[in-house]
Amino acid sequence: MIGPAINAVLVPPQAERFAALAGVDPSRLVLNVTGWNKLVLLGSDRVFLFPRSADGLEWFERELAAYRALARTPLTVVPRLLDRWADPEIYPFPFAAVTRLPGRVPAEPEALIDQLGQAIAGWHELDPPVLAGARPPSHHDAPHHRWLRRALDPATSAAAAAEAAGRLGRPGRAAAWTGLLARAAELRPVLVHGDIHEDQLLAEDGRLTGIIDWETVRVDHPYWDFDLGEWGTGLWRRRRHDFSALWARGWQAYAQRRGLDADPRPVQTAFRLRHALRLLQEPGDPAIHGTIGEHLAAVPE
């Protein structure tokens, strides 16, 4: 990049006005453009969030609402909202500053799965705040995700299990899957982050220090914070042959803190079947997504 990173977000006159407003040295800000809905400028102690477009405003405001709600809790792994501004002479949309948490994206996030399970329990224990209009991201409007929603709903869980057994050619396992998914469907909705993956974790000296990017926060089934399929292909490629063990470790740490059944089989069943159903329609590269047979072999009895 030629020139200060801030100029990828703000033209020089805007950058000067922003620097005066926020009290920062714009030459020291680092740009992160990996977010789908926002651009991020990182300072030494603050992170500045800028919606990419009008389409990103919904997610931006919901992320800020989550930070306001979670500020009343002792959770140290969640950023705190510091400021929100609306100044069209700087940027056409509102923008904000949050605390910059210590740590970096871990090279092996699976080592943190026990700590992550305990952290997730921390916000799942809260009385869910009102988040008007909160909803899953658009990529959840896919057949395999819709199946999982039916599987986790007490009213449709048994039908979803039968559907999976029929479509996957395993009628003899329908009863076992029905029982495991029924246990999953008993869990009450909670506040979920909704999009945890390896690039949204921060760690320092082997300790989980942050979970960022709360724009998909909503009240939903607890399992949506254990969807390791959202973690990217790096984790899958490294741990493909013991992926079920990661679910077990994360769930058991979580359940112990919340006083829930620590049996990981329901969560493993839900996600393994969801992945297998996805592969019926989108086989993809087996090296990345695995195979239907591999996932079904890993579904607990």
C-alpha positions as CSV (number, residue, x, y, z in Angstrom):
1,M,0.0,0.0,0.0
2,I,1.3,3.5,-0.9
3,G,0.5,6.1,1.7
4,P,-1.1,5.9,5.1
5,A,-3.5,3.0,5.7
6,I,-6.2,5.4,6.8
7,N,-6.5,6.8,3.3
8,A,-8.0,3.5,2.1
9,V,-11.0,4.5,4.3
10,L,-10.9,8.3,4.4
11,V,-9.5,10.8,1.9
12,P,-6.9,13.2,3.5
13,P,-9.3,16.0,4.5
14,Q,-11.6,13.4,6.1
15,A,-8.7,11.7,7.8
16,E,-7.5,15.0,9.3
17,R,-11.0,15.8,10.7
18,F,-11.2,12.2,12.0
19,A,-7.8,12.4,13.7
20,A,-8.9,15.7,15.5
21,L,-12.2,14.2,16.6
22,A,-10.8,10.9,17.8
23,G,-7.4,12.2,19.1
24,V,-5.3,9.8,17.2
25,D,-2.2,9.8,15.0
26,P,-3.6,8.6,11.6
27,S,-0.1,7.5,10.5
28,R,-0.1,4.9,13.2
29,L,-3.4,3.2,12.4
30,V,-3.3,-0.2,10.8
31,L,-6.0,-1.2,8.3
32,N,-7.9,-4.5,8.4
33,V,-10.2,-5.2,5.4
34,T,-11.2,-8.8,6.1
35,G,-14.7,-8.0,7.4
36,W,-17.7,-8.5,5.1
37,N,-19.6,-5.5,6.4
38,K,-17.1,-3.1,7.8
39,L,-13.6,-1.7,7.5
40,V,-11.4,-1.6,10.6
41,L,-8.6,0.8,11.7
42,L,-6.5,-0.5,14.6
43,G,-4.8,1.9,17.0
44,S,-2.7,1.0,20.0
45,D,-5.6,0.9,22.4
46,R,-8.7,1.4,20.3
47,V,-10.3,-0.1,17.2
48,F,-12.3,2.0,14.8
49,L,-15.2,0.4,13.0
50,F,-16.6,1.8,9.7
51,P,-19.5,0.2,7.8
52,R,-18.5,-0.6,4.2
53,S,-21.8,0.5,2.8
54,A,-25.5,1.2,3.7
55,D,-26.1,-2.6,3.6
56,G,-23.7,-3.0,6.5
57,L,-25.4,-0.5,8.8
58,E,-27.8,-3.1,10.2
59,W,-24.9,-5.3,11.3
60,F,-22.9,-2.4,12.5
61,E,-25.6,-1.1,14.8
62,R,-26.4,-4.6,16.1
63,E,-22.7,-5.1,17.0
64,L,-22.7,-1.8,19.0
65,A,-26.0,-2.9,20.7
66,A,-24.3,-6.1,21.8
67,Y,-21.3,-4.2,23.2
68,R,-23.6,-1.9,25.2
69,A,-25.5,-4.9,26.6
70,L,-22.4,-6.9,27.4
71,A,-20.7,-3.9,29.1
72,R,-22.8,-4.6,32.1
73,T,-21.2,-8.0,32.5
74,P,-17.8,-9.1,33.8
75,L,-16.9,-10.7,30.5
76,T,-13.3,-9.5,29.7
77,V,-13.1,-11.2,26.3
78,V,-15.7,-8.8,24.7
79,P,-14.7,-5.4,23.4
80,R,-16.3,-2.3,25.1
81,L,-17.9,0.4,23.1
82,L,-16.1,3.7,23.7
83,D,-17.7,6.2,21.2
84,R,-20.1,6.3,18.3
85,W,-20.0,9.3,15.9
86,A,-22.1,10.5,13.0
87,D,-20.3,13.1,11.0
88,P,-20.9,13.1,7.2
89,E,-17.9,15.4,6.7
90,I,-15.8,12.5,7.9
91,Y,-17.7,9.4,6.7
92,P,-21.2,9.0,5.1
93,F,-22.2,6.5,7.7
94,P,-21.9,6.3,11.5
95,F,-18.6,4.9,12.8
96,A,-17.4,3.9,16.2
97,A,-14.5,3.1,18.5
98,V,-14.2,0.0,20.8
99,T,-11.4,-1.1,23.1
100,R,-8.6,-3.0,21.6
101,L,-8.2,-6.3,23.5
102,P,-4.7,-7.8,24.0
103,G,-3.4,-10.7,22.0
104,R,-3.3,-11.9,18.4
105,V,-5.1,-14.3,16.3
106,P,-3.8,-17.7,17.5
107,A,-1.9,-20.0,15.1
108,E,-3.7,-23.1,16.6
109,P,-7.1,-22.0,17.9
110,E,-8.0,-25.5,18.7
111,A,-5.7,-25.3,21.7
112,L,-8.1,-22.8,23.2
113,I,-11.3,-24.8,22.7
114,D,-11.8,-25.5,26.5
115,Q,-11.3,-21.8,27.3
116,L,-13.7,-20.9,24.5
117,G,-16.4,-23.3,25.8
118,Q,-16.2,-21.6,29.2
119,A,-16.3,-18.1,27.7
120,I,-19.3,-19.0,25.6
121,A,-21.1,-20.2,28.7
122,G,-20.4,-16.8,30.2
123,W,-22.7,-15.0,27.7
124,H,-25.1,-17.8,27.4
125,E,-25.9,-17.5,31.1
126,L,-27.1,-13.9,30.7
127,D,-30.7,-12.8,30.3
128,P,-30.7,-12.1,26.6
129,P,-31.0,-8.4,25.8
130,V,-33.5,-7.0,23.3
131,L,-31.8,-6.8,19.9
132,A,-34.5,-5.5,17.6
133,G,-34.4,-7.1,14.2
134,A,-31.6,-9.5,15.0
135,R,-31.4,-12.4,12.5
136,P,-28.9,-14.9,11.2
137,P,-26.7,-13.8,8.2
138,S,-28.1,-14.4,4.7
139,H,-25.8,-17.4,4.1
140,H,-27.8,-19.3,6.7
141,D,-30.8,-19.3,4.3
142,A,-29.5,-22.6,2.7
143,P,-31.2,-26.0,2.8
144,H,-28.6,-27.6,5.2
145,H,-28.9,-24.7,7.7
146,R,-32.7,-24.7,7.5
147,W,-32.6,-28.5,8.3
148,L,-30.5,-27.8,11.4
149,R,-33.0,-25.2,12.6
150,R,-35.8,-27.8,12.3
151,A,-33.6,-30.4,14.0
152,L,-33.1,-28.0,17.0
153,D,-36.7,-27.0,17.3
154,P,-38.8,-29.3,19.6
155,A,-41.8,-29.1,17.3
156,T,-39.9,-30.4,14.3
157,S,-36.9,-32.3,15.7
158,A,-38.3,-35.8,15.1
159,A,-39.3,-35.0,11.6
160,A,-35.9,-33.6,10.8
161,A,-34.2,-36.7,12.1
162,A,-36.4,-38.9,10.0
163,E,-35.7,-36.7,7.0
164,A,-32.0,-37.0,7.5
165,A,-32.2,-40.8,7.8
166,G,-34.2,-41.0,4.6
167,R,-32.1,-38.6,2.5
168,L,-28.8,-40.1,3.7
169,G,-29.9,-43.7,3.2
170,R,-29.7,-44.7,6.9
171,P,-33.2,-45.6,7.9
172,G,-31.9,-48.0,10.6
173,R,-30.3,-45.0,12.5
174,A,-33.5,-42.9,12.5
175,A,-34.4,-43.8,16.1
176,A,-31.0,-43.1,17.5
177,W,-30.8,-39.7,15.7
178,T,-34.3,-38.8,16.8
179,G,-33.3,-39.4,20.4
180,L,-30.0,-37.4,20.2
181,L,-31.6,-34.5,18.4
182,A,-34.5,-34.4,20.8
183,R,-32.0,-33.8,23.6
184,A,-30.4,-31.0,21.7
185,A,-33.9,-29.4,21.0
186,E,-34.5,-29.2,24.8
187,L,-32.0,-26.4,25.2
188,R,-33.5,-23.0,25.6
189,P,-32.5,-20.0,23.3
190,V,-29.7,-17.8,24.5
191,L,-27.6,-14.9,23.4
192,V,-25.2,-16.2,20.7
193,H,-22.3,-14.6,19.0
194,G,-23.4,-16.5,15.9
195,D,-20.2,-16.5,13.8
196,I,-17.3,-17.7,15.9
197,H,-14.3,-18.7,13.8
198,E,-10.5,-18.8,14.1
199,D,-9.9,-15.2,12.8
200,Q,-12.2,-13.8,15.5
201,L,-10.3,-15.1,18.5
202,L,-7.4,-13.4,20.2
203,A,-4.9,-15.1,22.5
204,E,-1.8,-14.2,24.5
205,D,0.6,-16.7,26.1
206,G,-1.9,-19.5,25.6
207,R,-4.8,-17.6,27.1
208,L,-7.9,-16.6,25.3
209,T,-8.1,-12.8,25.5
210,G,-10.7,-11.8,23.1
211,I,-13.7,-12.7,20.9
212,I,-14.4,-10.0,18.4
213,D,-16.8,-9.1,15.6
214,W,-20.3,-9.4,17.2
215,E,-22.4,-8.2,14.3
216,T,-24.2,-11.5,13.9
217,V,-25.3,-11.5,17.6
218,R,-28.9,-12.7,18.2
219,V,-31.0,-14.9,20.5
220,D,-30.8,-18.4,19.1
221,H,-30.1,-22.0,20.0
222,P,-26.8,-22.5,21.9
223,Y,-25.3,-24.7,19.3
224,W,-24.8,-21.8,16.8
225,D,-21.8,-20.9,18.9
226,F,-20.3,-24.4,18.5
227,D,-20.5,-24.5,14.7
228,L,-16.8,-25.4,14.1
229,G,-17.7,-25.4,10.4
230,E,-17.5,-21.6,10.6
231,W,-13.9,-21.8,11.6
232,G,-12.4,-22.1,8.1
233,T,-10.6,-24.8,6.3
234,G,-7.3,-24.4,8.2
235,L,-8.8,-26.0,11.4
236,W,-10.5,-28.8,9.4
237,R,-7.3,-29.7,7.5
238,R,-5.2,-29.8,10.7
239,R,-7.7,-31.7,12.9
240,R,-9.9,-33.5,10.4
241,H,-9.4,-36.9,12.0
242,D,-10.2,-35.8,15.5
243,F,-12.8,-33.1,14.8
244,S,-15.4,-34.8,17.0
245,A,-12.9,-34.6,19.9
246,L,-12.9,-30.8,19.5
247,W,-16.6,-30.6,19.8
248,A,-16.4,-32.9,22.9
249,R,-13.8,-30.7,24.6
250,G,-15.6,-27.5,23.9
251,W,-19.0,-28.7,24.9
252,Q,-17.9,-30.4,28.1
253,A,-16.1,-27.3,29.3
254,Y,-19.2,-25.3,28.4
255,A,-21.7,-27.7,30.0
256,Q,-19.7,-28.0,33.2
257,R,-19.9,-24.2,33.7
258,R,-23.6,-24.1,32.9
259,G,-24.6,-27.2,34.8
260,L,-25.9,-28.9,31.7
261,D,-25.6,-32.5,30.4
262,A,-21.9,-32.8,29.3
263,D,-22.6,-35.6,26.8
264,P,-21.2,-34.2,23.5
265,R,-23.1,-36.7,21.3
266,P,-26.1,-34.4,20.5
267,V,-23.9,-31.5,19.3
268,Q,-21.7,-33.9,17.3
269,T,-24.8,-35.5,15.7
270,A,-26.4,-32.2,14.8
271,F,-23.4,-30.8,13.0
272,R,-22.2,-34.1,11.4
273,L,-25.7,-34.6,9.9
274,R,-25.9,-31.0,8.8
275,H,-22.6,-31.3,7.0
276,A,-23.6,-34.7,5.4
277,L,-26.8,-33.1,4.1
278,R,-24.9,-30.2,2.7
279,L,-22.6,-32.6,0.8
280,L,-25.6,-34.2,-0.9
281,Q,-26.1,-30.9,-2.7
282,E,-22.6,-29.5,-2.7
283,P,-20.0,-32.2,-2.7
284,G,-17.1,-29.8,-3.2
285,D,-13.5,-30.9,-2.6
286,P,-13.4,-33.9,-0.2
287,A,-10.0,-32.7,1.1
288,I,-11.8,-29.6,2.4
289,H,-15.3,-30.7,3.2
290,G,-14.8,-34.4,3.8
291,T,-17.3,-37.0,2.5
292,I,-20.8,-38.1,3.4
293,G,-19.5,-41.5,4.6
294,E,-16.8,-39.9,6.7
295,H,-19.3,-37.6,8.5
296,L,-21.9,-40.4,9.0
297,A,-19.2,-42.7,10.4
298,A,-18.5,-40.1,13.0
299,V,-22.1,-39.7,14.1
300,P,-22.3,-41.2,17.6
301,E,-24.6,-44.1,18.2
